[in-house]
Amino acid sequence: MAELDFEKQIVKQLSTDSNQWTERKDLYEATPDDLWNNFRDKLNHNNWAALKQQPLTDEEFARVKNIISQVNSPYEAAKLLDSENGIGKLEIQRDDAKLGYVPLKIFLESRRGGR
């Protein structure tokens, strides 16, 4: 079975009945850049208040990518995704010094499984 076919079957299972996942067909043929851009959109949306209604700049998102790209083991990934009471966070310095450092929520345990 081809990897894409397998992925489609998993998505179908996760998006039926009580699983509550939303299938994203637009991401089936996504490039790594497409996936990073999708992640950036989610970060901006989920952290809008913390970002003081100022979306991440290209430089700020490059810092986010750098932090995530430095994860070298499943243990480090688990620490990042569950850094504080089921909330995965990372902190970056904003380009505008007046905005200071901002903690970004990258994963909420409460939203796992489509909740």
Stockholm file with secondary structure:
# STOCKHOLM 1.0

chainA/1-115         MAELDFEKQIVKQLSTDSNQWTERKDLYEATPDDLWNNFRDKLNHNNWAALKQQPLTDEEFARVKNIISQVNSPYEAAKLLDSENGIGKLEIQRDDAKLGYVPLKIFLESRRGGR
#=GR chainA/1-115 SS CCHHHHHHHHHHHHTSGGGCCCCCGGGTTCCHHHHHHHHHHHHHHHTTTTTTTCCCCHHHHHHHHHHHHTCCSHHHHHHHHTSBTTEEEEEEECSSGGGCEEEEEEEEGGGGGGC
#=GC SS_cons         CCHHHHHHHHHHHHTSGGGCCCCCGGGTTCCHHHHHHHHHHHHHHHTTTTTTTCCCCHHHHHHHHHHHHTCCSHHHHHHHHTSBTTEEEEEEECSSGGGCEEEEEEEEGGGGGGC
//
